[in-house]
Amino acid sequence: MLFTHPAVATILQHPFFKNLAQAEQERLIAQSTEQDCDAGELLIRQGQAAERFFLVLKGRVKLYRISADGQEKVVEIIQAGQTFAEAVMFMQRSEYPVCAETLERVQLISFPNRLMLTLLQENPQACLHLLGHMSMRLHQRLGELETLTLQNATQRFALYLIQQLDDRAQETVDIELPLPKRLIAARLSMQPETLSRIMARLNQDGLIAMTGRNIHIPSIARLLEQFA
């Protein structure tokens, strides 16, 4: 029975799968492929023919683009429980628009685009649910684009810190940065040196206190004044 697979619970919780009928879910799982990858492995290349999409079960994956001048631009960090490369199946040009690289040891599972499209054509209700999910993702990306284009570098970093909070009602919090500073800088469209200067200035002003990747914020309200 396919549904005894240990990763099935994670798979079926995701909006891409939970609204499919059980027989359809079993068809997808039967054609899935599991991968265990070490840190720094390249999973897909920008411009590569897109035949599958991926669900991360453990670890984190970095999505990035290579610009015309050879610079790396981090697009998104995919966490466990999230999918990536799924939108490509709906594009006329079926090529991956980004590279994907593991940031640590990663366990993931991939599914064939062609079968997923077939199942969605056979199940309009599931297709509508999926459309809603992808619309929410698009809304989030638009919010991130607004952050990158309308706010200065200090504001972008302050907002990044706020986004790491589980409870934004607290006034004093401690945060462990989930990524190395160079990746945070790339995610926020700034140079690592710029981020280091911002962190040093916020530390000097008493808005944060740093110990390695641990950051203490004595006052969320004062930090939010960066947006004023």
Backbone as ProteinMPNN parsed JSONL, in Angstrom:
{"seq_chain_A": "MLFTHPAVATILQHPFFKNLAQAEQERLIAQSTEQDCDAGELLIRQGQAAERFFLVLKGRVKLYRISADGQEKVVEIIQAGQTFAEAVMFMQRSEYPVCAETLERVQLISFPNRLMLTLLQENPQACLHLLGHMSMRLHQRLGELETLTLQNATQRFALYLIQQLDDRAQETVDIELPLPKRLIAARLSMQPETLSRIMARLNQDGLIAMTGRNIHIPSIARLLEQFA", "coords_chain_A": {"N_chain_A": [[0.857, -1.19, 0.0], [0.756, 2.093, -0.989], [0.372, 4.242, 0.703], [1.656, 3.798, 3.085], [4.136, 4.827, 3.067], [6.694, 6.672, 4.693], [6.865, 9.449, 4.243], [4.432, 10.262, 3.37], [2.464, 11.587, 4.912], [3.472, 14.202, 5.136], [3.51, 14.892, 2.425], [0.772, 14.803, 1.705], [-0.286, 16.867, 3.176], [0.328, 19.15, 1.854], [-0.865, 21.849, -0.23], [-0.763, 21.238, -2.955], [-1.41, 18.587, -3.18], [-3.38, 17.727, -1.365], [-6.033, 18.098, -2.118], [-6.559, 16.358, -4.121], [-8.052, 13.313, -5.297], [-7.883, 10.111, -3.6], [-6.98, 8.02, -5.275], [-5.718, 9.479, -7.251], [-3.712, 10.733, -5.8], [-2.226, 8.48, -5.119], [-1.291, 7.708, -7.636], [0.481, 9.804, -8.221], [2.36, 9.538, -6.125], [3.337, 7.025, -6.716], [4.879, 7.542, -8.939], [6.831, 9.156, -8.007], [10.101, 10.408, -7.077], [12.692, 9.937, -4.832], [15.285, 11.822, -3.198], [18.368, 12.066, -1.516], [20.497, 14.473, -0.488], [23.714, 16.019, -0.18], [25.066, 18.99, 1.404], [25.429, 21.85, -0.699], [24.921, 20.724, -3.17], [23.945, 20.864, -6.579], [20.753, 21.009, -7.732], [18.958, 21.666, -9.826], [19.457, 23.397, -12.952], [19.493, 26.736, -14.186], [17.634, 27.338, -17.073], [17.571, 24.689, -17.798], [15.735, 21.908, -19.112], [12.464, 21.53, -17.892], [11.058, 19.019, -16.17], [10.102, 17.967, -13.833], [8.719, 18.707, -10.559], [9.386, 19.742, -7.125], [9.321, 18.694, -3.699], [10.404, 19.632, -0.599], [11.495, 17.694, 2.027], [13.204, 17.558, 4.245], [15.597, 19.892, 5.484], [17.062, 22.733, 3.663], [16.745, 24.632, 0.653], [18.335, 26.64, -1.737], [17.173, 28.958, -4.054], [18.233, 30.531, -6.966], [19.23, 33.01, -9.407], [21.399, 33.481, -12.202], [22.868, 36.346, -13.27], [23.364, 38.398, -16.272], [25.934, 39.403, -16.059], [27.151, 37.496, -14.57], [26.609, 37.467, -11.863], [25.27, 36.195, -8.796], [21.925, 35.989, -7.833], [19.912, 35.65, -5.144], [16.784, 34.202, -5.011], [14.848, 32.882, -3.464], [14.535, 31.085, -0.372], [13.924, 27.819, 0.177], [12.066, 26.029, 2.467], [11.678, 23.1, 4.617], [8.821, 21.185, 3.819], [7.886, 22.824, 1.837], [7.265, 23.432, -1.67], [9.062, 23.632, -4.811], [9.756, 24.921, -8.119], [7.333, 24.342, -9.223], [5.609, 26.056, -10.612], [6.547, 26.167, -13.16], [5.494, 24.199, -14.762], [3.186, 25.217, -15.823], [3.921, 27.027, -17.686], [4.554, 28.184, -21.04], [7.092, 27.888, -22.119], [8.971, 25.401, -21.163], [11.187, 25.501, -19.107], [13.513, 25.57, -16.422], [13.572, 28.522, -14.546], [15.416, 29.258, -12.679], [18.325, 28.383, -10.702], [18.789, 25.665, -8.411], [20.06, 24.914, -5.269], [21.343, 22.938, -2.634], [21.444, 23.94, 0.769], [22.201, 22.643, 2.997], [22.304, 19.315, 4.324], [19.849, 17.604, 2.568], [16.635, 16.205, 2.165], [14.469, 15.272, -0.323], [11.606, 15.033, -2.524], [10.486, 14.334, -5.781], [8.163, 15.023, -8.453], [6.449, 14.1, -11.493], [5.861, 16.582, -13.932], [4.132, 16.302, -16.139], [2.282, 14.286, -15.437], [1.071, 15.503, -13.227], [-0.224, 17.698, -14.425], [-2.051, 16.323, -16.001], [-3.663, 15.123, -14.026], [-4.766, 17.412, -12.845], [-6.276, 18.4, -14.952], [-8.205, 16.47, -15.005], [-9.483, 16.893, -12.645], [-11.164, 19.429, -11.877], [-11.925, 20.82, -9.506], [-9.819, 20.452, -7.699], [-7.933, 21.789, -9.162], [-8.843, 24.446, -8.99], [-8.505, 24.928, -6.23], [-5.747, 24.764, -6.117], [-5.062, 26.914, -7.727], [-5.852, 29.028, -6.071], [-3.985, 28.714, -3.999], [-1.565, 29.234, -5.36], [-2.007, 31.829, -6.112], [-1.881, 33.13, -3.66], [0.822, 32.722, -3.1], [1.908, 34.273, -5.143], [1.039, 36.79, -4.322], [2.56, 37.077, -1.997], [5.132, 37.175, -3.123], [4.925, 39.575, -4.533], [4.707, 41.332, -2.412], [7.273, 41.042, -1.325], [8.763, 42.049, -3.442], [7.967, 44.709, -3.382], [9.051, 45.444, -0.944], [11.797, 45.255, -1.542], [12.126, 47.23, -3.44], [11.025, 49.653, -2.555], [11.989, 50.306, -0.063], [14.76, 51.32, 2.006], [18.104, 49.962, 2.562], [18.575, 49.486, 5.32], [15.965, 49.422, 6.336], [15.006, 47.188, 4.98], [16.494, 45.126, 6.135], [15.687, 45.363, 8.817], [12.972, 44.723, 8.537], [13.266, 42.098, 7.675], [14.238, 40.906, 10.015], [11.99, 41.203, 11.674], [10.225, 39.536, 10.351], [11.134, 37.055, 11.072], [10.062, 36.483, 13.511], [8.081, 34.543, 15.703], [6.129, 35.381, 17.427], [4.886, 38.409, 17.193], [3.945, 40.177, 18.991], [5.491, 40.47, 21.193], [7.841, 42.498, 23.02], [10.545, 42.422, 23.604], [12.923, 40.335, 22.182], [14.69, 37.345, 21.151], [16.591, 36.221, 18.446], [17.684, 33.717, 16.233], [19.599, 33.887, 13.448], [18.551, 32.443, 10.435], [20.134, 31.937, 8.265], [23.439, 32.197, 6.755], [25.228, 35.354, 6.818], [25.97, 36.272, 4.26], [24.109, 35.103, 2.559], [21.737, 36.164, 3.505], [22.204, 38.828, 2.853], [22.282, 38.643, 0.044], [19.672, 37.82, -0.395], [18.321, 40.102, 0.322], [19.064, 41.905, -1.551], [21.58, 43.299, -1.376], [25.054, 44.088, -0.804], [27.298, 41.925, 1.041], [29.064, 43.417, 2.638], [27.652, 45.775, 2.984], [25.481, 44.89, 4.523], [26.87, 44.097, 6.817], [27.76, 46.589, 7.754], [25.298, 47.81, 8.322], [24.311, 46.134, 10.351], [26.286, 46.576, 12.278], [25.876, 49.297, 12.794], [23.233, 49.31, 13.791], [23.678, 47.808, 16.044], [25.452, 49.484, 17.441], [23.739, 51.613, 17.929], [22.13, 50.511, 19.796], [19.89, 49.099, 19.045], [19.942, 46.47, 18.311], [21.603, 43.524, 19.593], [24.405, 41.627, 18.993], [25.549, 38.267, 18.86], [27.448, 36.218, 17.334], [25.395, 34.365, 15.228], [23.212, 34.908, 16.672], [20.761, 37.217, 17.611], [19.766, 39.777, 19.7], [16.917, 41.654, 20.324], [16.166, 44.433, 21.951], [13.982, 46.158, 21.913], [11.216, 45.963, 20.047], [9.532, 47.979, 19.138], [11.217, 50.224, 18.943], [12.931, 49.329, 16.949], [11.163, 49.177, 14.821], [10.848, 51.797, 14.292], [12.567, 52.368, 12.304], [11.159, 52.347, 10.008], [9.794, 54.634, 9.896]], "CA_chain_A": [[0.0, 0.0, 0.0], [1.613, 3.251, -1.14], [0.17, 5.234, 1.746], [2.467, 3.48, 4.252], [5.398, 5.538, 2.898], [6.83, 7.577, 5.837], [6.738, 10.857, 3.872], [3.104, 10.517, 2.812], [1.751, 12.579, 5.715], [3.969, 15.518, 4.712], [3.078, 15.121, 1.037], [-0.67, 15.024, 1.599], [-0.636, 18.126, 3.827], [0.63, 20.274, 0.966], [-2.007, 22.196, -1.093], [-0.657, 20.628, -4.277], [-1.822, 17.19, -3.177], [-4.432, 17.335, -0.423], [-7.365, 18.161, -2.722], [-6.703, 15.303, -5.112], [-8.657, 12.061, -4.822], [-6.868, 9.174, -3.129], [-6.397, 7.307, -6.414], [-4.819, 10.418, -7.933], [-2.548, 10.865, -4.924], [-1.426, 7.265, -5.242], [-0.61, 7.749, -8.934], [1.616, 10.711, -8.102], [3.373, 8.962, -5.239], [3.939, 5.893, -7.412], [5.847, 8.039, -9.924], [7.734, 10.099, -7.351], [11.504, 10.01, -6.938], [13.299, 10.503, -3.626], [16.702, 12.151, -3.257], [19.083, 12.52, -0.323], [21.581, 15.274, -1.039], [24.597, 16.713, 0.741], [25.095, 20.446, 1.256], [26.152, 22.36, -1.857], [24.604, 20.008, -4.412], [23.095, 21.571, -7.535], [19.617, 20.147, -8.051], [18.524, 22.031, -11.173], [20.167, 24.521, -13.536], [18.737, 27.746, -14.93], [17.575, 27.024, -18.493], [17.427, 23.243, -17.984], [14.369, 21.468, -19.401], [11.739, 21.278, -16.643], [10.207, 17.838, -16.277], [9.594, 17.576, -12.52], [8.741, 19.699, -9.482], [10.023, 19.172, -5.949], [8.853, 18.956, -2.346], [11.486, 19.446, 0.359], [11.061, 16.989, 3.237], [14.108, 17.982, 5.314], [16.66, 20.776, 5.024], [16.724, 23.969, 2.966], [17.25, 24.742, -0.712], [18.464, 28.017, -2.221], [16.857, 29.23, -5.451], [18.927, 31.737, -7.391], [19.44, 33.241, -10.827], [22.687, 34.019, -12.61], [22.635, 37.497, -14.135], [24.179, 38.452, -17.487], [27.326, 39.672, -15.687], [27.653, 36.384, -13.781], [26.313, 37.623, -10.443], [24.222, 35.329, -8.254], [20.842, 36.685, -7.147], [19.07, 34.703, -4.416], [15.364, 34.462, -5.233], [14.043, 32.366, -2.357], [15.044, 29.951, 0.395], [12.832, 26.858, 0.335], [12.148, 25.3, 3.732], [11.01, 21.798, 4.656], [7.371, 21.285, 3.675], [7.555, 23.681, 0.71], [7.592, 22.963, -3.013], [9.66, 24.592, -5.729], [9.744, 24.6, -9.549], [6.006, 23.859, -9.611], [4.923, 26.967, -11.531], [7.093, 26.013, -14.51], [4.662, 23.29, -15.563], [2.107, 25.968, -16.456], [4.511, 27.968, -18.627], [4.706, 27.675, -22.405], [8.481, 27.471, -22.265], [9.161, 24.533, -20.007], [12.574, 25.512, -18.651], [13.656, 26.114, -15.082], [14.069, 29.902, -14.607], [16.389, 29.463, -11.607], [19.108, 27.248, -10.203], [18.442, 25.236, -7.055], [21.226, 24.327, -4.614], [21.096, 22.604, -1.232], [22.206, 24.705, 1.747], [22.598, 21.679, 4.019], [21.832, 18.001, 3.908], [18.451, 17.764, 2.174], [15.838, 15.082, 1.662], [13.348, 15.804, -1.093], [10.9, 14.105, -3.394], [10.055, 15.04, -6.984], [6.991, 14.471, -9.126], [6.455, 14.455, -12.913], [4.964, 17.664, -14.33], [3.114, 15.858, -17.101], [1.225, 13.578, -14.721], [0.341, 16.472, -12.405], [-1.114, 18.441, -15.318], [-3.132, 15.413, -16.38], [-4.565, 14.981, -12.884], [-5.494, 18.667, -12.671], [-7.273, 18.463, -16.022], [-9.266, 15.522, -14.671], [-10.075, 17.278, -11.37], [-11.261, 20.9, -11.878], [-12.015, 21.369, -8.16], [-8.452, 20.507, -7.19], [-7.261, 22.836, -9.93], [-9.248, 25.726, -8.417], [-7.827, 25.065, -4.931], [-4.341, 25.019, -6.399], [-4.987, 28.277, -8.232], [-5.895, 29.893, -4.904], [-2.702, 28.598, -3.306], [-0.522, 29.894, -6.13], [-2.304, 33.264, -6.054], [-1.332, 33.602, -2.38], [2.271, 32.766, -3.269], [2.202, 35.437, -5.974], [0.842, 37.969, -3.479], [3.725, 37.166, -1.124], [6.268, 37.621, -3.93], [4.735, 40.993, -4.824], [5.063, 42.04, -1.191], [8.725, 41.043, -1.219], [9.266, 42.967, -4.464], [7.737, 46.056, -2.874], [10.047, 45.668, 0.102], [13.114, 45.436, -2.137], [12.195, 48.4, -4.315], [10.532, 50.877, -1.948], [12.596, 50.554, 1.233], [16.216, 51.347, 1.968], [18.746, 48.728, 3.002], [18.346, 49.305, 6.759], [14.567, 49.024, 6.502], [14.853, 45.803, 4.487], [17.036, 44.211, 7.141], [14.806, 45.412, 9.993], [11.778, 43.946, 8.204], [13.677, 40.697, 7.655], [14.281, 40.453, 11.407], [10.615, 41.107, 12.16], [9.602, 38.379, 9.709], [11.607, 35.831, 11.721], [9.427, 36.344, 14.817], [6.877, 33.729, 15.827], [5.149, 36.201, 18.146], [5.26, 39.809, 16.975], [3.386, 40.995, 20.066], [6.521, 40.648, 22.215], [8.631, 43.726, 22.89], [11.953, 42.024, 23.643], [13.007, 38.989, 21.603], [15.978, 36.825, 20.699], [16.453, 35.578, 17.139], [18.85, 33.089, 15.614], [19.499, 34.065, 12.003], [18.449, 31.12, 9.828], [21.052, 31.823, 7.136], [24.661, 32.998, 6.858], [25.01, 36.757, 6.457], [26.111, 36.497, 2.822], [22.857, 34.71, 1.916], [20.742, 37.176, 3.881], [22.494, 40.006, 2.039], [21.838, 38.375, -1.325], [18.204, 37.781, -0.382], [17.835, 41.468, 0.51], [19.62, 42.722, -2.646], [22.654, 44.188, -0.934], [26.347, 43.436, -0.653], [27.569, 41.5, 2.423], [29.696, 44.515, 3.378], [26.585, 46.704, 3.361], [24.747, 44.288, 5.638], [27.727, 44.165, 8.012], [27.73, 47.97, 8.257], [23.967, 48.047, 8.893], [24.236, 45.423, 11.63], [27.164, 47.267, 13.224], [25.246, 50.564, 13.185], [22.092, 48.996, 14.656], [24.261, 47.367, 17.314], [25.985, 50.682, 18.096], [22.599, 52.432, 18.354], [21.394, 49.8, 20.832], [18.65, 48.521, 18.518], [20.146, 45.026, 18.364], [22.861, 43.073, 20.189], [24.765, 40.449, 18.208], [26.517, 37.274, 19.305], [27.434, 35.262, 16.24], [24.147, 34.444, 14.47], [22.129, 35.223, 17.608], [20.484, 38.645, 17.699], [18.83, 40.198, 20.737], [16.238, 42.909, 20.022], [15.616, 44.9, 23.228], [12.709, 46.855, 21.733], [10.653, 45.865, 18.696], [8.975, 49.281, 18.782], [12.31, 51.098, 18.494], [13.417, 48.814, 15.665], [10.169, 49.528, 13.809], [10.982, 53.217, 13.965], [13.356, 52.459, 11.091], [10.231, 52.487, 8.888], [9.121, 55.929, 9.987]], "C_chain_A": [[0.891, 1.237, 0.0], [1.514, 4.202, 0.037], [0.845, 4.853, 3.056], [3.827, 4.161, 4.168], [5.528, 6.582, 4.019], [6.651, 9.055, 5.496], [5.339, 11.226, 3.412], [2.357, 11.594, 3.588], [2.174, 13.992, 5.32], [3.473, 15.857, 3.322], [1.613, 15.535, 0.999], [-1.124, 16.291, 2.322], [-0.46, 19.318, 2.898], [-0.554, 20.554, 0.034], [-1.947, 21.588, -2.488], [-1.29, 19.246, -4.329], [-3.102, 16.914, -2.392], [-5.826, 17.371, -1.029], [-7.557, 17.179, -3.87], [-7.394, 14.093, -4.49], [-7.548, 11.08, -4.445], [-6.207, 8.429, -4.28], [-5.405, 8.194, -7.16], [-3.555, 10.635, -7.108], [-1.626, 9.659, -5.057], [-0.674, 7.223, -6.57], [0.622, 8.651, -8.883], [2.735, 10.112, -7.261], [4.081, 7.797, -5.916], [5.007, 6.332, -8.409], [6.797, 9.088, -9.323], [9.147, 9.52, -7.264], [12.087, 10.705, -5.721], [14.785, 10.767, -3.85], [17.193, 12.547, -1.873], [20.352, 13.199, -0.805], [22.419, 15.893, 0.065], [24.514, 18.217, 0.502], [25.901, 20.828, 0.018], [25.885, 21.63, -3.156], [23.66, 20.831, -5.278], [21.989, 20.625, -7.992], [19.08, 20.402, -9.455], [19.329, 23.242, -11.629], [19.206, 25.459, -14.249], [18.805, 27.428, -16.424], [17.443, 25.547, -18.801], [15.97, 22.899, -18.263], [13.69, 21.027, -18.115], [10.772, 20.117, -16.835], [9.567, 17.454, -14.955], [9.559, 18.79, -11.594], [9.051, 18.98, -8.174], [9.325, 19.592, -4.662], [9.995, 18.644, -1.391], [10.924, 18.813, 1.629], [11.906, 17.392, 4.447], [15.17, 18.89, 4.705], [16.138, 21.994, 4.28], [17.418, 24.012, 1.614], [17.257, 26.209, -1.124], [18.107, 28.073, -3.7], [17.535, 30.533, -5.844], [19.03, 31.795, -8.909], [20.856, 33.77, -11.043], [22.428, 35.138, -13.609], [23.576, 37.468, -15.336], [25.653, 38.697, -17.17], [27.886, 38.612, -14.73], [27.389, 36.465, -12.301], [25.172, 36.695, -10.022], [23.194, 36.162, -7.499], [19.937, 35.653, -6.484], [17.609, 35.122, -4.558], [14.538, 34.043, -4.025], [14.806, 31.255, -1.654], [13.86, 29.035, 0.679], [13.065, 26.036, 1.599], [11.466, 23.937, 3.613], [9.492, 21.986, 4.627], [6.936, 22.147, 2.512], [7.955, 23.026, -0.606], [8.372, 24.038, -3.76], [9.665, 24.016, -7.143], [8.374, 24.119, -10.033], [5.338, 24.752, -10.648], [5.371, 26.771, -12.978], [6.196, 25.135, -15.379], [3.532, 24.015, -16.279], [2.619, 26.968, -17.496], [4.655, 27.341, -20.003], [6.116, 27.155, -22.64], [8.871, 26.695, -21.023], [10.651, 24.41, -19.665], [12.62, 26.102, -17.242], [14.227, 27.532, -15.173], [15.141, 30.199, -13.573], [17.247, 28.219, -11.439], [18.622, 26.91, -8.8], [19.631, 24.487, -6.469], [20.916, 24.07, -3.144], [22.003, 23.446, -0.327], [22.763, 23.821, 2.854], [22.157, 20.313, 3.51], [20.314, 18.064, 3.716], [17.86, 16.427, 1.743], [14.655, 15.681, 0.925], [12.763, 14.714, -1.973], [10.38, 14.905, -4.58], [8.949, 14.269, -7.683], [6.983, 14.922, -10.585], [5.421, 15.53, -13.241], [3.816, 17.159, -15.195], [1.966, 15.142, -16.402], [0.409, 14.556, -13.884], [-0.632, 17.27, -13.257], [-2.302, 17.593, -15.736], [-4.152, 15.283, -15.257], [-5.379, 16.257, -12.649], [-6.562, 18.845, -13.745], [-8.468, 17.566, -15.717], [-10.029, 15.934, -13.41], [-10.14, 18.805, -11.28], [-11.303, 21.506, -10.478], [-10.63, 21.491, -7.528], [-7.662, 21.605, -7.89], [-7.583, 24.22, -9.363], [-8.575, 25.973, -7.066], [-6.358, 25.417, -5.142], [-4.135, 26.441, -6.922], [-5.009, 29.282, -7.074], [-4.576, 29.888, -4.157], [-1.613, 29.369, -4.044], [-0.754, 31.403, -6.187], [-1.769, 33.87, -4.768], [0.188, 33.703, -2.463], [2.679, 33.986, -4.084], [2.069, 36.725, -5.165], [2.034, 38.167, -2.548], [4.945, 37.672, -1.883], [6.154, 39.103, -4.266], [5.076, 41.842, -3.607], [6.57, 42.124, -1.011], [9.338, 42.003, -2.236], [9.098, 44.41, -4.009], [8.766, 46.405, -1.802], [11.408, 46.003, -0.49], [13.236, 46.736, -2.912], [11.838, 49.709, -3.615], [11.188, 51.21, -0.615], [14.113, 50.556, 1.117], [16.788, 50.088, 2.622], [18.51, 48.453, 4.485], [16.923, 48.84, 7.023], [14.347, 47.583, 6.051], [15.362, 44.81, 5.525], [16.16, 44.192, 8.389], [13.54, 44.6, 9.747], [12.091, 42.457, 8.178], [13.708, 40.132, 9.075], [12.868, 40.265, 11.961], [9.927, 39.862, 11.596], [10.039, 37.059, 10.337], [10.88, 35.535, 13.032], [8.206, 35.44, 14.747], [5.753, 34.531, 16.487], [5.567, 37.666, 18.048], [4.664, 40.735, 18.036], [4.408, 41.24, 21.168], [7.289, 41.944, 21.955], [10.12, 43.42, 22.845], [12.069, 40.58, 23.173], [14.457, 38.636, 21.299], [15.746, 36.016, 19.437], [17.773, 34.908, 16.776], [18.681, 33.2, 14.107], [19.507, 32.695, 11.324], [19.454, 30.869, 8.719], [22.348, 32.561, 7.43], [24.415, 34.418, 6.349], [25.097, 36.994, 4.952], [24.831, 36.132, 2.076], [21.735, 35.678, 2.27], [20.941, 38.425, 3.041], [22.008, 39.807, 0.615], [20.324, 38.373, -1.414], [17.619, 39.182, -0.323], [18.412, 42.442, -0.516], [20.602, 43.765, -2.152], [23.942, 43.385, -0.854], [26.556, 43.005, 0.8], [28.2, 42.606, 3.264], [28.658, 45.535, 3.842], [25.801, 46.171, 4.549], [25.572, 44.357, 6.923], [27.719, 45.571, 8.608], [26.39, 48.286, 8.917], [23.861, 47.383, 10.265], [25.099, 46.104, 12.685], [26.525, 48.568, 13.702], [24.06, 50.328, 14.108], [22.57, 48.54, 16.03], [24.773, 48.57, 18.109], [24.862, 51.564, 18.645], [21.759, 51.746, 19.428], [20.089, 49.185, 20.37], [18.725, 47.002, 18.44], [21.444, 44.764, 19.121], [23.195, 41.738, 19.549], [25.778, 39.581, 18.939], [26.503, 36.16, 18.269], [26.181, 35.45, 15.396], [22.95, 34.702, 15.377], [21.991, 36.737, 17.741], [19.433, 38.89, 18.774], [18.255, 41.557, 20.333], [15.598, 43.4, 21.311], [14.264, 45.583, 23.094], [12.265, 46.757, 20.276], [10.148, 47.234, 18.237], [10.059, 50.217, 18.262], [12.86, 50.653, 17.15], [12.458, 49.218, 14.536], [10.203, 51.007, 13.459], [11.852, 53.419, 12.73], [12.463, 52.675, 9.866], [9.542, 53.855, 8.875], [9.678, 56.917, 8.967]], "O_chain_A": [[1.704, 1.407, 0.909], [2.478, 4.903, 0.343], [0.628, 5.529, 4.062], [4.605, 4.079, 5.119], [4.571, 7.312, 4.278], [6.315, 9.844, 6.379], [5.081, 12.387, 3.095], [1.685, 12.431, 2.986], [1.331, 14.879, 5.185], [3.058, 16.988, 3.068], [1.256, 16.508, 0.334], [-2.246, 16.748, 2.101], [-1.036, 20.38, 3.132], [-1.188, 19.615, -0.447], [-2.982, 21.439, -3.138], [-1.667, 18.779, -5.404], [-3.832, 15.975, -2.71], [-6.73, 16.727, -0.498], [-8.604, 17.173, -4.518], [-7.317, 13.887, -3.278], [-6.415, 11.202, -4.911], [-4.993, 8.225, -4.263], [-4.377, 7.718, -7.642], [-2.456, 10.711, -7.656], [-0.404, 9.798, -5.102], [0.461, 6.75, -6.621], [1.673, 8.312, -9.427], [3.907, 10.168, -7.635], [5.28, 7.595, -5.72], [5.937, 5.578, -8.693], [7.477, 9.812, -10.051], [9.351, 8.31, -7.364], [11.988, 11.925, -5.591], [15.456, 10.044, -4.586], [16.514, 13.273, -1.147], [21.188, 12.572, -1.456], [21.9, 16.251, 1.122], [23.951, 18.659, -0.499], [26.925, 20.213, -0.28], [26.557, 21.89, -4.154], [22.7, 21.42, -4.783], [22.259, 19.571, -8.567], [18.781, 19.46, -10.19], [19.822, 24.017, -10.809], [18.222, 25.019, -14.843], [19.891, 27.269, -16.981], [17.222, 25.179, -19.955], [15.067, 23.528, -17.711], [14.251, 20.253, -17.339], [9.792, 20.225, -17.572], [8.595, 16.699, -14.938], [10.27, 19.772, -11.809], [8.988, 17.753, -8.11], [8.807, 20.704, -4.554], [10.5, 17.521, -1.37], [9.989, 19.339, 2.231], [11.38, 17.549, 5.549], [15.591, 18.695, 3.565], [14.936, 22.259, 4.262], [18.525, 23.499, 1.447], [16.29, 26.932, -0.883], [18.665, 27.331, -4.508], [17.424, 31.53, -5.132], [18.932, 30.78, -9.599], [21.43, 34.422, -10.171], [21.84, 34.912, -14.667], [24.47, 36.626, -15.416], [26.528, 38.257, -17.915], [28.956, 38.796, -14.15], [27.882, 35.632, -11.541], [24.239, 36.445, -10.784], [23.552, 36.952, -6.625], [19.273, 34.872, -7.166], [17.248, 36.26, -4.259], [13.632, 34.764, -3.608], [15.623, 30.567, -2.265], [12.905, 29.434, 1.345], [14.121, 25.428, 1.776], [10.769, 23.66, 2.637], [8.95, 22.842, 5.326], [5.744, 22.212, 2.21], [8.852, 22.184, -0.656], [8.344, 25.21, -3.386], [9.59, 22.804, -7.342], [8.262, 23.556, -11.122], [4.578, 24.261, -11.482], [4.667, 27.159, -13.91], [6.147, 25.31, -16.597], [2.975, 23.488, -17.243], [1.826, 27.676, -18.117], [4.85, 26.133, -20.131], [6.312, 26.12, -23.275], [9.077, 27.274, -19.957], [11.282, 23.379, -19.896], [11.863, 27.016, -16.914], [15.26, 27.733, -15.811], [15.721, 31.284, -13.585], [16.934, 27.15, -11.963], [18.105, 27.772, -8.09], [20.151, 23.551, -7.077], [20.292, 24.902, -2.485], [23.183, 23.637, -0.623], [23.69, 24.212, 3.563], [21.689, 20.189, 2.379], [19.588, 18.522, 4.598], [18.5, 15.633, 1.053], [13.922, 16.501, 1.477], [13.335, 13.637, -2.142], [9.889, 16.021, -4.413], [8.81, 13.055, -7.536], [7.461, 16.015, -10.89], [4.252, 15.409, -12.876], [2.665, 17.548, -15.0], [0.802, 15.365, -16.735], [-0.817, 14.452, -13.834], [-1.767, 17.496, -12.837], [-3.427, 18.085, -15.817], [-5.358, 15.326, -15.498], [-6.555, 16.184, -12.293], [-7.635, 19.384, -13.471], [-9.596, 17.857, -16.115], [-11.099, 15.394, -13.13], [-9.264, 19.419, -10.671], [-10.773, 22.598, -10.271], [-10.308, 22.501, -6.903], [-6.823, 22.266, -7.278], [-6.699, 25.072, -9.265], [-8.128, 27.085, -6.784], [-5.799, 26.257, -4.437], [-3.142, 27.09, -6.593], [-4.273, 30.269, -7.092], [-4.098, 30.938, -3.729], [-0.824, 30.08, -3.42], [0.201, 32.172, -6.298], [-1.26, 34.991, -4.771], [0.776, 34.658, -1.955], [3.663, 34.654, -3.768], [2.883, 37.639, -5.301], [2.472, 39.297, -2.332], [5.706, 38.493, -1.37], [7.159, 39.815, -4.286], [5.651, 42.923, -3.731], [7.09, 43.157, -0.591], [10.314, 42.691, -1.936], [9.982, 45.24, -4.223], [9.283, 47.522, -1.761], [12.095, 46.909, -0.018], [14.331, 47.287, -3.031], [12.298, 50.772, -4.034], [10.966, 52.298, -0.082], [14.685, 49.891, 0.253], [16.053, 49.263, 3.163], [18.27, 47.308, 4.869], [16.702, 47.955, 7.85], [13.585, 46.844, 6.674], [14.737, 43.777, 5.765], [15.915, 43.129, 8.959], [13.082, 43.875, 10.63], [11.276, 41.642, 8.61], [13.258, 39.011, 9.31], [12.59, 39.276, 12.639], [9.141, 39.215, 12.287], [9.372, 36.042, 10.148], [11.055, 34.461, 13.606], [7.39, 35.56, 13.834], [4.58, 34.376, 16.147], [6.488, 38.105, 18.737], [4.863, 41.949, 17.979], [4.215, 42.13, 21.997], [7.374, 42.418, 20.822], [10.872, 44.083, 22.131], [11.393, 39.697, 23.702], [15.324, 39.504, 21.202], [14.812, 35.217, 19.367], [18.847, 35.472, 16.989], [17.723, 32.665, 13.548], [20.378, 31.873, 11.607], [19.62, 29.734, 8.273], [22.363, 33.461, 8.269], [23.508, 34.653, 5.551], [24.37, 37.833, 4.421], [24.495, 36.766, 1.077], [20.881, 35.977, 1.435], [19.973, 39.02, 2.567], [21.39, 40.702, 0.038], [19.752, 38.863, -2.387], [16.538, 39.427, -0.859], [18.27, 43.656, -0.374], [20.483, 44.951, -2.459], [23.92, 42.154, -0.838], [26.041, 43.659, 1.707], [27.914, 42.726, 4.456], [28.758, 46.088, 4.938], [25.491, 46.918, 5.478], [25.035, 44.642, 7.993], [27.676, 45.728, 9.828], [26.347, 48.953, 9.951], [23.382, 47.992, 11.222], [24.704, 46.202, 13.846], [26.619, 48.908, 14.882], [23.884, 51.047, 15.091], [21.948, 48.843, 17.048], [24.55, 48.658, 19.316], [25.011, 52.186, 19.697], [20.788, 52.322, 19.918], [19.264, 48.79, 21.193], [17.7, 46.321, 18.494], [22.279, 45.656, 19.274], [22.376, 40.819, 19.556], [26.727, 40.074, 19.548], [25.656, 35.268, 18.315], [25.92, 36.547, 14.902], [21.809, 34.714, 14.916], [22.974, 37.446, 17.955], [18.357, 38.292, 18.762], [18.999, 42.492, 20.039], [14.584, 42.846, 21.736], [13.478, 45.595, 24.042], [12.852, 47.377, 19.389], [10.319, 47.602, 17.075], [9.86, 50.917, 17.27], [13.213, 51.48, 16.309], [12.891, 49.557, 13.435], [9.648, 51.421, 12.441], [11.88, 54.512, 12.165], [12.93, 53.124, 8.819], [8.799, 54.178, 7.948], [9.225, 58.06, 8.904]]}, "name": "protein", "num_of_chains": 1, "seq": "MLFTHPAVATILQHPFFKNLAQAEQERLIAQSTEQDCDAGELLIRQGQAAERFFLVLKGRVKLYRISADGQEKVVEIIQAGQTFAEAVMFMQRSEYPVCAETLERVQLISFPNRLMLTLLQENPQACLHLLGHMSMRLHQRLGELETLTLQNATQRFALYLIQQLDDRAQETVDIELPLPKRLIAARLSMQPETLSRIMARLNQDGLIAMTGRNIHIPSIARLLEQFA"}
